Amino acid sequence: MFELSRNAVFALLLPRMLQAQEMRAKAEQCERVAAGASDRLTAYTFRELATQWREMADQVEKLEHAPIYQTIRDRRTD
């Protein structure tokens, strides 16, 4: 019978989340696209995307400090 180690199970169930700084970088990319957009709708859409990336980054930072996240992270490195 095939068995997965506990680490393998956690790796499968919890794929690597983007880091907050990666999300903030994506927000900056969206801001650049918005700044260069040729129409207002495109600019608005990319500014909204930038806002959403920043909000997700804030949520990830909060999550990283939550006890359950630290427990899961510690199990992944066992």
Backbone torsions as a table, in degrees:
resi	resn	phi	psi	omega
1	MET	NA	140.7	-179.9
2	PHE	-83.5	129.4	178.6
3	GLU	-123.4	140.6	175.7
4	LEU	-100.1	140.3	174.4
5	SER	-69.9	161.8	178.4
6	ARG	-59.3	-39.6	178.6
7	ASN	-62.3	-40.2	-179.9
8	ALA	-65.7	-39.0	178.3
9	VAL	-62.6	-47.3	179.1
10	PHE	-63.5	-37.6	179.0
11	ALA	-64.5	-36.7	178.5
12	LEU	-73.1	-39.8	-176.2
13	LEU	-79.5	-29.0	-174.6
14	LEU	-125.9	77.8	179.6
15	PRO	-61.5	158.4	-177.4
16	ARG	-57.5	126.0	175.8
17	MET	-83.8	150.5	172.7
18	LEU	-63.0	143.2	175.6
19	GLN	-77.1	155.1	-179.5
20	ALA	-57.1	-39.7	-178.7
21	GLN	-66.8	-32.0	176.0
22	GLU	-67.4	-38.4	178.3
23	MET	-66.7	-39.4	178.0
24	ARG	-66.6	-33.7	176.2
25	ALA	-65.8	-39.8	176.6
26	LYS	-64.7	-36.7	176.5
27	ALA	-61.9	-41.9	178.1
28	GLU	-64.1	-38.7	176.5
29	GLN	-61.4	-42.9	178.9
30	CYS	-63.3	-39.2	178.2
31	GLU	-62.9	-39.9	178.8
32	ARG	-65.0	-42.6	177.7
33	VAL	-62.7	-43.4	179.5
34	ALA	-60.0	-42.1	-178.7
35	ALA	-64.0	-30.8	-178.4
36	GLY	-98.1	4.6	-176.7
37	ALA	-66.8	146.2	-178.3
38	SER	-90.6	-8.2	177.7
39	ASP	-140.7	159.4	-174.4
40	ARG	-66.8	-35.9	-179.0
41	LEU	-64.3	-44.5	178.7
42	THR	-63.8	-44.1	179.3
43	ALA	-61.0	-45.5	179.2
44	TYR	-60.7	-45.8	-178.2
45	THR	-59.8	-45.2	-178.4
46	PHE	-72.8	-30.0	173.8
47	ARG	-67.1	-38.3	176.6
48	GLU	-64.6	-42.2	176.7
49	LEU	-60.8	-41.5	177.8
50	ALA	-60.1	-43.7	178.2
51	THR	-60.6	-43.1	-179.5
52	GLN	-65.7	-39.6	176.6
53	TRP	-61.6	-41.5	179.6
54	ARG	-66.6	-39.7	177.9
55	GLU	-63.4	-40.7	177.2
56	MET	-64.5	-38.7	177.9
57	ALA	-61.0	-42.9	177.3
58	ASP	-61.3	-42.3	179.8
59	GLN	-65.0	-40.6	179.1
60	VAL	-63.7	-42.2	179.0
61	GLU	-61.4	-39.9	177.2
62	LYS	-66.3	-43.1	-179.4
63	LEU	-62.4	-40.7	-178.8
64	GLU	-60.3	-23.0	-179.8
65	HIS	-94.9	-4.4	179.8
66	ALA	-75.4	140.0	-178.6
67	PRO	-56.3	-38.0	-178.3
68	ILE	-65.9	-37.3	178.3
69	TYR	-64.2	-42.8	179.8
70	GLN	-64.4	-36.9	176.6
71	THR	-63.2	-46.2	179.6
72	ILE	-64.1	-45.5	-180.0
73	ARG	-60.2	-42.4	179.6
74	ASP	-64.0	-36.7	178.7
75	ARG	-67.7	-33.7	-179.5
76	ARG	-68.9	-22.6	-177.5
77	THR	-100.0	2.3	177.9
78	ASP	-68.4	NA	NA
